[in-house]
Every structure is written in C-alpha cells, then in structure tokens.
C-alpha cells in the first residue's frame, strides 16, 4: 500500500529507496505498477490519461499497452504501444512509441518525443496524455495537441500487430538501460499521480 494507493481520488504509484524485501531478496528500491490484463482490454478508441509525473535521474514512468494475446507471437511481434514514457533526467520531455518486429532479437520501434516550453516539467502539474487508435493508425497527443502519428504501413513487410485488444500498464520504473540509474541528485520518494484513465469508443 505504500507503493500503490488511492489518495483523495488520485492513484499514486510511488518509487521509494527503502531496501525492501521483495520475494526473499533485498532490493534497494521498490515501486508500483498496475495493469488491466484479464480485467479490461480494448481494441481501438480514444484513450486519455491525466497524470503528473516524477522527475530525477534513473526514474522511468510509463503509461503503455501490451496485447492481451500474442496473436502474432512473443514480444515484440504482437506489438507494444507506449502512450507516454519519460526519462527522469529530462523531465520536460515525453515520448510516444510503438514496438514491433519479427521477434525480441529483431525488434523495431518508431516514435517521437515532445517537450514543454520555457523550462516547465511534467512534474509541475497534471497533463493529459492521449492516443487516437483506429484501423488506419495511431496519433499521440499532449493536452489535445497532436505531436506524432503512424499509419498501418509503418511496419513495412512485417505484420502490423495493432489490430487486436491491448491492456493497460501504468508504472514507475527505477533504473534501466534507457534512463540509467539514480544518482546523488535523485530524491525519494517519487511518484506518478493519475487523475483518470478514459477510453472512448
């Protein structure tokens, strides 16, 4: 409950440096994740998530989707939709991406980042992260402003896997190849606050 909780109607996913005992192993950090697999999935629609994000080296909040069934095969052949990812050392920039490919050894991805103006960060206030997803492609938005689009031809000769139901994952990772690891400037606890998740179909 310290990592995943609802406070005043807001979902809090909190990363802590607490040397937690996780499944019999002491880990330097603990964090939180929620997912809707086997509880809710969607094929196409307008998806909106209003959230405020953490910042700091080594933090990696994400709002993303994976296929309910691996119709085309294991990751990344059946696809991954990243509605929002942020590298904590660059708190003014978020990224929208899709992953696909023959298998995990030959995976491909396309995406784009967008940044807030004038030194603002995504930790300062809530923003709405959205996609419009239909049979023709996917468009990403921040606060209703589009910043990236792909069409169903983006995968070239490989299967286009974004034509099946996907479920949600919301999490705050600590460390990893992309964000690197926390350093002396990173303060804990850090959290992603989620006001709502909405799907329009």
PLY file of the C-alpha trace (Angstrom):
ply
format ascii 1.0
element vertex 201
property float x
property float y
property float z
element edge 200
property int vertex1
property int vertex2
end_header
0.00 0.00 0.00
2.95 2.38 0.36
3.75 1.94 -3.35
0.25 1.67 -4.86
-2.64 3.52 -3.27
-5.53 5.88 -3.89
-5.43 9.20 -2.07
-8.21 11.78 -2.44
-9.40 10.11 -5.61
-5.94 10.02 -7.21
-3.95 6.86 -7.96
-0.42 7.13 -6.58
2.37 4.90 -7.94
5.35 5.61 -5.67
9.02 4.71 -6.01
10.98 4.53 -2.77
14.58 3.88 -1.75
13.75 1.59 1.12
15.81 -1.62 0.71
12.58 -3.59 0.53
12.46 -7.37 0.86
10.80 -8.46 -2.38
10.18 -12.18 -2.84
13.00 -13.03 -0.43
15.55 -10.66 -1.97
16.55 -7.26 -0.59
16.24 -4.61 -3.30
17.49 -1.04 -3.00
14.29 0.36 -4.49
10.62 -0.52 -4.50
7.93 0.89 -6.75
4.42 0.32 -8.04
2.61 -0.90 -11.12
-0.98 -1.56 -12.08
-2.24 -3.43 -15.11
-5.60 -4.42 -16.51
-4.71 -7.80 -18.07
-7.65 -10.20 -17.68
-9.64 -7.29 -16.21
-10.02 -4.95 -19.17
-8.71 -4.63 -22.70
-9.57 -2.53 -25.71
-9.24 -2.56 -29.48
-9.24 0.96 -30.93
-10.56 4.15 -29.39
-9.54 7.49 -27.95
-7.52 6.85 -24.79
-6.81 9.66 -22.32
-4.76 9.54 -19.11
-4.42 12.64 -16.93
-1.29 12.37 -14.83
1.54 14.19 -13.08
4.97 12.58 -13.45
8.05 12.14 -11.25
11.46 13.58 -12.10
15.05 12.69 -11.33
17.89 10.63 -12.73
17.04 6.94 -13.02
13.26 7.33 -12.95
11.17 5.97 -15.83
7.39 6.48 -15.54
5.29 4.96 -18.30
1.70 4.60 -19.48
1.64 1.79 -22.02
-0.23 -1.15 -23.52
0.52 -4.77 -24.38
-1.55 -7.31 -26.34
-3.94 -9.48 -24.37
-2.99 -12.44 -26.55
0.21 -12.90 -28.53
-1.64 -13.45 -31.79
1.44 -12.85 -33.93
3.99 -14.33 -31.50
6.04 -13.23 -28.50
7.31 -9.72 -27.85
7.71 -7.64 -29.85
5.97 -9.41 -32.72
2.50 -8.83 -31.28
3.24 -5.17 -30.54
3.60 -2.65 -27.72
2.01 0.80 -27.56
3.77 3.36 -25.37
1.29 6.17 -24.79
3.79 8.05 -22.61
7.31 7.44 -21.35
9.56 9.91 -19.56
13.24 9.68 -18.73
13.52 11.31 -15.32
16.71 13.23 -16.09
14.80 15.02 -18.90
11.60 15.97 -17.03
10.31 18.34 -19.73
10.13 15.69 -22.49
7.83 12.71 -23.01
7.87 10.09 -25.75
5.24 8.17 -27.73
6.40 4.92 -29.36
5.29 1.62 -30.85
7.34 -1.58 -30.83
7.01 -4.43 -33.32
9.22 -6.88 -35.19
9.99 -10.45 -36.11
10.91 -11.37 -32.50
12.70 -9.93 -29.48
16.10 -10.22 -31.19
14.94 -8.24 -34.23
12.51 -5.83 -32.68
11.83 -2.46 -34.31
10.34 0.71 -32.91
9.29 4.11 -34.15
8.39 7.09 -32.02
8.89 10.73 -31.20
9.31 12.97 -28.20
7.74 16.32 -27.40
8.79 18.91 -24.82
7.12 21.57 -22.71
8.18 25.17 -23.31
10.07 27.58 -21.07
11.59 25.10 -18.65
8.29 23.64 -17.47
8.35 19.99 -16.42
5.77 17.24 -16.34
6.24 17.12 -12.55
4.86 20.66 -12.16
1.22 19.90 -12.92
-1.15 17.40 -14.47
-1.22 16.86 -18.24
-3.43 14.69 -20.46
-1.58 12.01 -22.44
-3.69 10.58 -25.26
-3.79 8.42 -28.34
-6.33 8.10 -31.11
-6.07 4.50 -32.27
-8.02 3.06 -35.18
-7.60 0.55 -38.00
-5.59 3.07 -40.03
-3.01 4.04 -37.39
-2.24 5.82 -34.11
-1.86 9.52 -33.25
-0.33 10.78 -29.98
-1.42 13.95 -28.14
-0.40 16.07 -25.16
-3.25 18.20 -23.81
-5.17 17.60 -27.06
-2.25 18.78 -29.22
-1.05 16.09 -31.65
2.70 15.52 -31.85
3.21 12.19 -33.67
1.36 9.75 -35.93
1.93 6.38 -37.57
-0.12 4.53 -40.15
-0.71 0.83 -40.58
2.01 0.75 -43.25
4.71 1.65 -40.70
5.84 -1.94 -40.18
6.78 -2.44 -43.83
6.67 -6.12 -44.73
6.25 -7.27 -41.13
2.84 -7.94 -39.56
1.03 -4.84 -38.29
0.02 -6.10 -34.83
-2.06 -3.14 -33.63
-5.36 -4.67 -34.72
-6.06 -6.69 -31.58
-7.15 -5.99 -27.98
-4.49 -4.46 -25.71
-4.47 -3.92 -21.93
-3.04 -1.07 -19.84
0.10 -0.91 -17.70
0.93 2.15 -15.57
4.20 2.07 -13.66
7.22 3.94 -12.32
10.41 2.01 -13.03
13.69 2.76 -11.28
16.81 2.22 -13.38
17.15 0.51 -16.71
19.15 0.86 -19.90
17.34 3.95 -21.16
17.12 6.16 -18.03
20.24 4.86 -16.32
20.28 4.65 -12.55
19.57 7.12 -9.76
22.45 9.30 -8.62
23.15 11.68 -5.77
20.73 14.24 -7.22
17.74 11.87 -7.20
15.41 12.34 -4.25
12.96 9.74 -2.95
10.12 9.05 -2.66
8.93 9.97 -6.17
5.52 9.23 -7.61
3.26 9.33 -10.61
-0.21 10.63 -9.77
-3.05 9.53 -12.06
-6.28 11.50 -12.02
-8.13 9.33 -14.55
-7.91 6.83 -17.39
-10.66 7.14 -20.00
-11.42 5.15 -23.12
-13.90 6.43 -25.71
-15.21 4.03 -28.33
0 1
1 2
2 3
3 4
4 5
5 6
6 7
7 8
8 9
9 10
10 11
11 12
12 13
13 14
14 15
15 16
16 17
17 18
18 19
19 20
20 21
21 22
22 23
23 24
24 25
25 26
26 27
27 28
28 29
29 30
30 31
31 32
32 33
33 34
34 35
35 36
36 37
37 38
38 39
39 40
40 41
41 42
42 43
43 44
44 45
45 46
46 47
47 48
48 49
49 50
50 51
51 52
52 53
53 54
54 55
55 56
56 57
57 58
58 59
59 60
60 61
61 62
62 63
63 64
64 65
65 66
66 67
67 68
68 69
69 70
70 71
71 72
72 73
73 74
74 75
75 76
76 77
77 78
78 79
79 80
80 81
81 82
82 83
83 84
84 85
85 86
86 87
87 88
88 89
89 90
90 91
91 92
92 93
93 94
94 95
95 96
96 97
97 98
98 99
99 100
100 101
101 102
102 103
103 104
104 105
105 106
106 107
107 108
108 109
109 110
110 111
111 112
112 113
113 114
114 115
115 116
116 117
117 118
118 119
119 120
120 121
121 122
122 123
123 124
124 125
125 126
126 127
127 128
128 129
129 130
130 131
131 132
132 133
133 134
134 135
135 136
136 137
137 138
138 139
139 140
140 141
141 142
142 143
143 144
144 145
145 146
146 147
147 148
148 149
149 150
150 151
151 152
152 153
153 154
154 155
155 156
156 157
157 158
158 159
159 160
160 161
161 162
162 163
163 164
164 165
165 166
166 167
167 168
168 169
169 170
170 171
171 172
172 173
173 174
174 175
175 176
176 177
177 178
178 179
179 180
180 181
181 182
182 183
183 184
184 185
185 186
186 187
187 188
188 189
189 190
190 191
191 192
192 193
193 194
194 195
195 196
196 197
197 198
198 199
199 200
